[in-house]
Amino acid sequence: MKTITGKEINVTPNYSKRTFTIRTEENGMKSKYRTIPMSQEEFDSNEMNTANDWQQFLKTDEYYLVK
């Protein structure tokens, strides 16, 4: 998925842990993040997020960097 700013964002759900892995790439720089575990309702709601929704999500503190 591409955002309106041109950043590439790929999101993979983990249904058993109710988390998402978010991979971003912009200008050759790659980053990988993981959300903190969510409630079932919140997880189901976030499954419909667009790339721009995920870009906004990355402005919160509800995730951490994966190395």
Buried (B, 14 or more C-beta within 10 A) or exposed (E): BEBEEEBEBEBEBEEEEBBBBBBBEEEEEEEEBBBEEBEEEEBEEBEEBEBBBBBEBBEEEEBEEEE
